[in-house]
Amino acid sequence: MTTSGSGQALTSRDQVLVAHAAGMIARTGFSQDGFAKSLSQNLHRMAPEKASSKDVPDFDRLSLGDCTTFMRASATWSRRLCRWLSGEVDLPCWIEEAWVQSLTGEFQEHCLNELASRHGLTGARELDSDDNALGEFGQLVTKLGQTIQIGSEILADGRIDAGDLAKLPEFVDQLRAVEARCSGLRSHAEEVLEQQTMPAPPPALHQVN
């Protein structure tokens, strides 16, 4: 399975999605069955009519019935997921958003950043409160530290070249994460500035009789 960290170019959007899911399953305790269940739940939450029309099992509902039906539906859904992960069947576009939401932690973040970068964008998230901004700034500081560390290793000889291929995918991921957090914080700061610099509305005029 080609992953975004392998240094090989991912030529399609669904390859990016599959690679990050496969990487998460291989490198964490999140099993393939766990991902399948999470994907099903997100599909029924985000697009219930589409999920039902495409025979996506609703495990919350099935858990209330008999065990045999639940296990049969689980096995069928797991086989569908295997075909997507193996590349045997292309990932359908209607499943993409729920697929990303089923990724966890940095796997979701790196997937969003990689998808955005394909269009010259960043994976910045909207910050709707000061608490979110503070948390985002804390993560920015952490990402900067990680970026500086790996960047220092790569640039120890003063250049970036073929000798750094093993470390470049991680370096790119860290740089994208920094870009996304900087972009989100900048947008939040700009919104506050705009709110404070907007001219006050003119006073209401009252007609004198």
N, C-alpha and C positions, 0 to 999 in steps of 0.2 A: 504493500500500500504506500503510495507516495504521499508524504506529508509536507506541510509548508516549511518544516524545518530541515528538509532533506537537501535543499539547495537546487532542486529541480523545479522548472517553471510549471505552474499549474495553468493550463490553457483554457479552462472553462470555469464558470461560476459554480456549477455543481461539484466539480473536482475540489474546489476550495472548501466547500461545505463538508464533503465526505472526508477529506483529509483531516480536518480539525476534529471531527467526530471520532474517526478511527484513532487519532492520536490521543484523545481524551480517554477512550476505552482502554488503549494499550498502556497508558502511563499512569492511570489513577485507579482507585478502587471502584469506579463507576462502571458497572458491568454493561454488556450489550443489552441484556434483558432490562436493566434499569433505564438505559437510554430509550429503549423501545417503549416502555411504559410512560416515561416522561414525554416523549414525542406524541404519543396517543392523547395524553391529557392536555397538552398544549394545543393540539389540533382541535379537539372538542371544545376547548375554551375560546380559541381565537376564530375558528371557522366551523362551528358545529354543523351547519347544513352541508358544507362541502365534505366534512369528515364522514358524516352519515352516508352521503351519496357515494363515497369512495370506499365504503366498507371498512373504515377505521374502527377497531373495537373500542367501546367505551368501558374501560376496565372498572371504573367506579360503579357503573350499573351492573356489569357482569358479576362483580364480586358479591352481589346480593342474591345471585341465582345458584345453580348447582355447579359443583367443582369441575365436572367433565366439560361443560360448555366453556367455562373460563379457561381451562387448560388448552382446549382445542383452539380457541380464538387467540390465545397467547402464542401458541406454536405457529399458527398461520401468519400472524403479524410479525413474529421474529424472522420467519423466512423471507418476508417482503423486505424487512430491514437489511437482512444479509445480502439480498440481491442489489440493493442500493449501495451498500458499503463496498461490495466487491466490484462495482461498476458494470455488473451484468445487465442492470436496468438503469437508465438515466433517472436522476432525481427529478420528480415533477416540480414545476414552478410553484404550484399551490401549497407545497409542503415547506418551502424554504424558510419562511419567517418563523414557523413553529420549530423547525430544525435548529435554527440559531438560538432560540429561546431555551431549547433543551440542552444546549452546551452549558458548561459551568465555568465559573472563574475566568482565568486567563485564556482558556480555550475559546470562550465566547468573545472575549475582548479582542484576541488576536484575529479571530475569524471576521469580526465586524471591521477591524482596521484594514485587513487584507482586501476585503470586498470593496471598502470605500476607496482604497488606494488605486484600485483598478480603474477608477473614474476620476482620479486626481483629487479625491476628497480625503477627509479624515473621519475617523469613527467617533467624533465628538458627541457627547451626550448632553442633553439640555439639563441645566442645573436650576431647579425650581425653589431652592431654599439656601440659606446661609449654611445650614448643617451639611447639605450636600456639597457645597463649595468647599467647606473645610475638609471634608473627607476626601474630595477630589484633589485638593492641594496636598494633603498628606500622602496620597498615592503617587502624585506627581514627584514629590521629593524622593520617595522610594524608587520609582522608576528611573529617575535621574541618576541615583546612586548606582543602580544596576547597569545603566547605560554607560556611565563613566567607567565602571569596572571592566566591562567587556571591551569597551572602546579603547581603553588603555592597553589591554592585552593585544588587541589587533594592531594598534598604532605604535607598539613598542619599537618597531623598526622604522617608524616614520612614514609608512605607506600602507595602503590597502591593496592587496593583490591576490593572485591565485593561491598563495600560501595561507590565506586566511579563510578559505572556503568553508572549513568546518565550523567556524564561529560566525560567519556572516549572516546566516538565517536568523539566529538569535539576536544579533545586533540590529537587524532590520526590524524584527518584531518589537524590540525595546524602543527603537526610535519612533515607530508608528504609535506605540502606546504613549510616549511622551508628547508627540504631536497632537494626539487626540485630546489628552488632558489639558494641554496648553490652550487648544482651540476652545474647549468647553469653558474654561475659566475666563479666557479673554472675552468670549461672547457674553458671559454673565456680567463681567465688569462693564462692558460696553452698554448693556441694557440699563444698568444702574446709572451710568453717566447720562444716558439719554433721558432717563426719567427725571434726573435732577436738573438738567439744563433746558428742559422744555419750558417755553415762555408761559407765564401765568395767564389764565383766561382773562379777557377784559372785564371790568366790573359791569354788572347789569345796569341798564339805563331804565329809569322809571319815569313815565310820562307825568308831568305836573299839569293838573287841570286848573 
